[in-house]
Amino acid sequence: MATGLEWGDQYLLGIKGIDEQHRYLFEIVGRIASLDAVTSSKEELRQILGELSRYMSEHFRDEEAYLQQIGFPELEYHKKLHREIIEFFNASITNSPTIAMIQTKLKFIIKKALIDHIINEDMKIKLYCATQQVDTDEYVYDLG
């Protein structure tokens, strides 16, 4: 079922570890979107949301470490955006009583926090790597 939240090549940065992590974030989101609001349990949803929250934090930590390694000039601003995404996610999910409401909010959150962030902010990393001739193949993270 297409939700508009699927991974696509338009999100590729050309940095293998980060691209793999972004792809996995989309996969987690897809699992949430595919839950049936009637037959799925809140516990099932809670487990996947917990995984998404943990993995976002892990991804942001890895991405920030990478940005520091390559001398990315907007590192502090990027860190601030990451903190805001985590806070926005946590606040939005905490106050939703039903699976359907969480799924609806999640679509907005993912659009803003994941897709817009990749397109508007992470693409700056791609541009920086290209202009600074950074070897993006040497930075590969373990996916956990």
C-alpha positions in Angstrom: 0.0 0.0 0.0 1.5 3.3 -1.1 1.5 6.0 1.6 3.7 8.6 0.1 6.2 7.7 2.8 8.2 5.1 0.8 11.9 5.2 0.3 13.0 6.4 -3.2 16.3 7.1 -4.9 15.5 10.9 -4.7 16.7 10.6 -1.0 20.1 9.1 -1.8 23.0 11.1 -0.6 25.6 8.8 -2.0 27.0 8.1 1.5 26.5 4.4 2.0 26.0 4.3 5.7 23.7 7.2 5.9 21.7 6.1 2.9 21.3 2.6 4.5 20.1 4.2 7.8 17.7 6.5 6.0 16.3 3.5 4.1 15.8 1.6 7.4 14.0 4.6 8.9 11.6 4.4 6.0 11.1 0.7 6.5 10.2 1.2 10.2 7.7 4.0 9.2 6.2 1.6 6.6 5.6 -1.0 9.3 3.7 1.6 11.3 1.7 2.8 8.3 0.7 -0.8 7.5 -0.7 -1.5 10.9 -4.5 -2.0 10.8 -6.1 0.5 13.2 -8.8 -2.0 14.2 -6.9 -5.3 14.5 -3.4 -4.1 15.6 -2.7 -3.7 19.3 -1.4 -0.6 21.0 1.5 -2.8 22.3 2.5 -3.7 18.7 2.4 0.0 17.8 4.3 1.0 21.0 7.1 -1.5 20.2 7.5 -0.1 16.6 7.4 3.5 17.8 10.0 2.7 20.4 12.2 1.2 17.7 11.7 4.2 15.5 12.6 6.6 18.4 15.7 4.6 19.3 16.8 4.2 15.7 16.3 7.9 14.9 18.5 8.8 17.9 21.2 6.3 16.8 21.0 7.6 13.2 21.3 11.2 14.3 24.3 10.3 16.5 26.0 8.5 13.6 25.2 11.3 11.1 26.6 13.9 13.5 29.8 11.9 14.0 30.2 11.7 10.2 29.6 15.5 9.9 32.3 16.1 12.5 34.7 13.8 10.7 34.3 15.6 7.4 34.4 19.1 8.9 30.8 20.0 7.9 30.5 23.7 8.5 26.8 23.6 9.6 27.3 20.8 12.2 25.9 22.7 15.2 22.8 23.8 13.3 22.3 20.2 12.0 22.5 18.9 15.6 19.9 21.5 16.7 17.6 20.3 13.9 18.0 16.7 15.1 17.1 17.6 18.7 14.0 19.5 17.5 12.9 16.4 15.4 13.3 14.1 18.4 11.4 16.5 20.7 8.6 17.0 18.1 8.3 13.3 17.5 8.1 12.5 21.2 5.5 15.3 22.0 3.3 14.4 19.0 3.2 10.7 19.7 2.7 10.9 23.5 -0.7 12.6 23.3 -2.4 10.3 20.8 -5.0 7.9 22.2 -5.6 5.7 19.1 -3.6 3.9 16.5 -5.4 5.8 13.7 -4.6 9.1 15.3 -0.9 8.1 15.8 -0.7 7.0 12.1 -2.2 10.3 11.0 0.2 12.3 13.1 3.0 10.1 12.1 2.5 10.9 8.4 2.8 14.6 9.1 5.8 14.0 11.4 7.6 11.8 8.9 6.9 14.2 6.1 8.4 17.1 8.1 11.0 15.3 10.1 12.3 12.7 7.7 11.5 13.6 4.1 11.8 17.4 4.4 15.0 17.0 6.6 16.6 14.7 4.0 15.7 16.9 1.0 16.4 20.3 2.6 19.2 19.6 5.1 20.9 16.3 4.4 21.3 17.2 0.7 23.6 20.0 1.9 25.9 17.2 3.1 25.9 15.6 -0.4 26.7 19.0 -1.9 29.5 19.6 0.7 31.0 16.2 0.0 31.0 16.9 -3.7 32.5 20.3 -3.5 35.1 19.2 -0.9 35.8 15.9 -2.8 35.1 13.9 0.4 35.5 10.1 -0.2 32.0 9.1 0.9 32.8 5.3 0.5 35.2 5.3 3.5 32.4 6.1 5.9 30.1 3.1 6.5 28.2 2.5 9.7 26.9 -0.7 11.1 23.2 -0.9 11.0 21.8 -1.9 14.4 
